[in-house]
Amino acid sequence: MEVYVDPLLTPVREAAVAGKFYPGSRTALERTVKELIGPGPTGKALGVMVPHAGYMYSGRVAGAVFGAVELPRTFIIIGPNHTGLGPAASIMTEGVWRLPGGDAVIDSTLAQAIQSQSRELVADERAHSFEHSIEVQLPFLQYLVGEVKFVPISLMLANSDSCRDIGKAIGSAIKTATDQVLVVASSDMTHYESQAVAQEKDHLAIDRLLALDPAGLLQTVLENHISMCGVAPATTMLFACRELGAKEARLIRYETSGDVTGDFNQVVGYAGVVVS
């Protein structure tokens, strides 16, 4: 069902990377996503970490994760800020994102609840205007569940206290929400190192993810110079899931761009993790 939006009253964010990171038409997009989705879900989850490169590179990992869990209709999607626009921690609290697969509506009630409990988050649209890391997750969710509500959070910060603040705010807001909510962290792993180096470094970070250790994840990435662009979103997701009583995490799939292109000299790593 299409959502009616009054453009005079509701901010509309047009797709920034349709036709670039993923197909620009609804038919082609749905066909592509269908091919990337993994086997049927095996259980519920509190949070996931998925990559955000072009679908030809990281789509299989993202599809494997989204196919592995029972999805609700409401999501909090936390991504890194690649553009440098806006505040260090930006949340959109109202509006619609217009994509080839239809409109995705921001859950204003949930967004405002999160912001009210965080000292870090600033309501701001600039960080989201051209950022791809959140946008590329939405077509998967729209294909799998149809009409989607979500809260977009964009982060440039990389310190444990700030991630804890936002994660606890997310967890607290979810506890009082009327609907089930999934926390999605958007992150690629090592950038432009050899396959062997990327795999070694990435699994240091993955080990901390699987241990549900947000502070340890951030420290490991910094100490080992791991170019994991979404370490703050992943750390924040872990803090949120711990607030919600997370018991375990599992690695669903790990690949690199070299597995697609055959060039193993400079690869980007992609990991898919489910937290429950």
HUGI-V28589 format. One record per pair of residues at least 4 apart in sequence whose C-alpha atoms are under 8 Angstrom apart, sorted by the first residue. I is the first residue (numbers start at 1). J is the second residue. If there is no record, write none. Layout:
I J
I J
//
This chain:
1 147
2 102
2 103
2 147
3 103
5 10
5 96
6 10
7 11
7 12
10 94
10 95
10 96
11 94
11 95
11 96
12 95
12 96
12 97
12 98
13 95
13 96
13 97
13 98
13 129
14 97
14 98
14 99
15 97
15 98
15 99
15 100
15 135
16 129
16 130
16 131
16 132
16 135
17 21
17 22
17 130
17 132
17 135
17 136
18 22
18 23
18 24
18 99
18 100
19 23
19 24
19 25
20 24
20 54
21 53
21 54
21 55
21 136
22 29
22 54
22 55
22 136
23 28
23 29
23 32
24 28
24 29
24 100
25 29
25 100
25 101
26 30
26 100
26 101
27 31
28 32
29 33
29 100
29 101
29 139
30 34
30 101
30 139
30 143
31 35
32 36
33 37
33 59
33 63
33 139
33 140
33 143
34 143
36 59
36 60
36 62
36 63
36 64
37 60
37 62
37 63
37 64
37 66
37 67
38 60
38 63
38 64
38 65
38 66
38 67
38 68
39 64
39 67
39 68
40 67
40 68
40 69
41 67
41 68
41 69
41 70
42 68
42 69
42 70
43 68
43 69
43 70
44 69
44 70
44 71
44 276
45 69
45 70
45 182
45 274
45 275
45 276
46 181
46 182
46 183
46 241
46 244
46 246
46 274
46 275
46 276
47 182
47 183
47 184
47 185
47 237
47 238
47 241
47 274
47 275
47 276
48 65
48 182
48 183
48 184
48 185
48 237
48 272
48 273
48 274
48 275
49 184
49 185
49 186
49 187
49 234
49 271
49 272
49 273
49 274
50 61
50 62
50 65
50 184
50 185
50 186
50 187
50 188
50 270
50 271
50 272
50 273
51 58
51 59
51 61
51 62
51 186
51 187
51 188
51 189
51 270
51 271
51 272
52 58
52 59
52 62
52 132
52 133
52 134
52 136
52 137
52 186
52 187
52 188
53 57
53 58
53 59
53 133
53 188
54 58
54 59
55 59
55 60
56 60
56 260
57 256
57 257
57 260
58 62
58 255
58 256
58 257
58 270
59 63
60 64
61 65
61 252
61 253
61 254
61 255
61 270
61 271
61 272
62 66
62 272
63 67
63 140
64 68
64 252
64 253
64 272
65 69
65 252
65 253
65 272
65 273
65 274
66 71
66 140
66 141
71 144
71 145
71 182
72 145
72 180
72 181
72 182
73 145
73 146
73 147
73 148
73 149
73 180
73 181
74 107
74 148
74 149
74 150
74 179
74 180
74 181
74 182
75 148
75 149
75 150
75 151
75 181
75 182
75 183
75 184
76 150
76 151
76 152
76 153
76 181
76 182
76 183
76 184
77 134
77 150
77 151
77 152
77 153
77 183
77 184
77 185
77 186
78 134
78 152
78 153
78 154
78 155
78 183
78 184
78 185
78 186
78 233
78 234
78 237
79 133
79 134
79 152
79 153
79 154
79 155
79 185
79 186
79 187
79 230
79 233
80 133
80 154
80 155
80 156
80 186
80 187
80 229
80 230
80 232
80 233
81 85
81 127
81 131
81 133
81 154
81 155
81 156
82 131
83 127
83 130
83 131
84 127
84 156
85 126
85 127
86 90
86 124
86 125
86 126
86 127
87 122
87 124
87 127
87 156
88 154
88 155
88 156
88 157
89 120
89 121
89 122
89 153
89 154
89 155
89 156
89 157
90 121
90 122
90 123
90 124
90 125
90 127
90 153
90 154
90 155
91 111
91 115
91 121
91 122
91 123
91 124
91 125
91 151
91 152
91 153
91 154
92 106
92 111
92 123
92 124
92 125
92 128
92 151
92 152
92 153
93 106
93 107
93 108
93 109
93 111
93 112
93 123
93 151
94 105
94 106
94 107
94 108
94 111
95 105
95 106
96 103
96 104
96 105
96 106
97 103
97 104
97 105
97 106
98 102
98 103
98 104
99 103
99 104
99 139
101 139
101 142
101 143
102 142
103 147
104 138
104 142
104 147
104 148
104 149
104 150
105 148
105 149
105 150
106 111
106 149
106 150
106 151
106 152
107 111
107 149
107 150
107 151
108 112
108 151
109 113
110 114
110 151
110 173
110 174
110 177
111 115
111 151
112 116
113 117
113 173
114 118
114 166
114 169
114 170
114 172
114 173
115 119
115 121
115 122
115 123
115 169
117 169
117 172
118 165
118 166
118 169
119 165
119 166
120 162
120 165
120 166
121 166
125 129
127 131
127 154
128 152
128 154
131 135
132 136
133 137
133 186
133 187
134 138
134 152
134 186
135 139
136 140
137 141
137 186
138 142
139 143
140 144
141 145
141 146
141 148
142 146
142 147
142 148
155 232
155 233
156 232
157 162
157 232
158 162
158 163
158 218
158 231
158 232
159 163
159 218
159 232
160 164
160 214
160 215
160 218
160 235
161 165
162 166
163 167
163 232
163 233
163 235
163 236
163 239
164 168
164 235
164 236
164 239
164 240
165 169
166 170
166 236
166 240
167 171
167 236
167 237
167 238
167 239
167 240
167 241
167 243
168 172
168 239
168 240
168 243
169 173
169 240
170 174
170 240
171 175
171 240
171 241
171 243
171 244
172 176
172 243
173 177
174 180
174 181
175 244
177 181
183 237
183 240
183 241
184 237
185 230
185 233
185 234
185 237
186 230
186 233
186 234
187 228
187 229
187 230
187 231
187 233
187 234
187 270
188 228
188 229
188 230
188 268
188 269
188 270
188 271
189 202
189 226
189 227
189 228
189 229
189 230
189 268
189 269
189 270
189 271
190 198
190 201
190 202
190 226
190 227
190 228
190 267
190 268
190 269
191 198
191 227
191 228
191 266
191 267
191 268
191 269
192 265
192 266
192 267
192 268
193 197
193 198
193 265
193 266
193 267
193 268
194 198
194 264
194 265
194 266
194 267
195 199
195 256
195 258
195 264
195 265
195 266
195 267
196 200
197 201
198 202
198 267
198 268
198 269
199 203
199 269
200 204
201 205
201 224
201 226
202 206
202 226
202 269
203 207
204 208
204 220
205 209
205 217
205 220
205 221
206 210
206 251
206 271
207 211
208 212
208 213
208 214
208 216
208 217
208 220
209 213
209 214
209 217
209 238
209 249
209 273
210 248
210 249
210 250
210 251
211 248
211 249
212 238
212 242
212 246
212 248
212 249
213 217
213 238
214 218
214 234
214 235
214 236
214 238
214 239
215 219
215 235
216 220
217 221
217 231
217 235
218 222
218 231
218 232
218 235
219 223
220 224
220 226
221 225
221 226
221 227
221 228
221 231
222 226
230 234
231 235
232 236
233 237
234 238
235 239
236 240
237 241
238 242
239 243
240 244
241 245
241 246
241 275
241 276
242 246
242 247
246 275
246 276
247 275
247 276
248 275
248 276
249 273
249 274
249 275
249 276
250 273
250 274
250 275
251 271
251 272
251 273
251 274
252 271
252 272
252 273
252 274
253 271
253 272
253 273
254 269
254 270
254 271
254 272
255 259
255 269
255 270
255 271
256 260
256 267
256 268
256 269
256 270
257 261
257 262
257 263
257 267
257 268
257 269
257 270
258 262
258 263
258 264
258 265
258 266
258 267
258 268
259 263
259 264
263 267
//
